Amino acid sequence: MPIFRPALACLALIGLAACDEVAVAGDPAALADVRGQKSCVAAVADHTGIAGASINATIPVIELNRFIVNVPNGSRWTCITDANGTATQIVEQQTG
C-alpha cells in the first residue's frame, strides 16, 4: 500500500487548503480577505518565478485590500486586491 500514500497525502492537503474558505464562508469580508491573501501570494509567485511566497503577518497594514508578501529571496511586495479578493496590482518594495 505504500504506492497510495502520496496520493492520499495530496488529497488531504487539498482538503485542508479549502478549509479556510469554508470556515469564513458566512462572512463576506473575511472570505474576501482569505481569497486576497491566496491571490496575492499566487500573483507574486507567478511574477517572480520563485515558489514559497507568503503573507507577511509581522508588518501591520491598515488599508483594506492590501497585503505585504514576502519572497524567499528577501524581497517584499505590496499587493492590492479588489473587493472580491482578486489581486489587481503588485509592486516590489524598495529599500534604501
Steps between C-alpha positions, in 0.01 A plus 500: 500500500790749506415592140176669610645706784619795286161519331322501836736766631423723201127458550535591867694818414238602245230449760688711756553780249125529453428500876594864552241617246235272647574634849421859396231428240236689699707820520547668159775734625700216655450286190633782278796535738587129476460503123708818480786342690498196272470715188787727606733213581422339164544829308839573658619142452392508135667836439829418672516134402599416857295248695443537872360854517296568813294772662698712745311496829753708697460836324164660578298610197215739574358541150232261383578263213878534539749234595876477534646189344844364590704316238771253610776706330435776756288737294162632610207584279189707564187350348167674446180302449150585388194452723474135393855418605660491155850647475492805275843654557835391643796728567843401629597696812828686468750529783748774524 
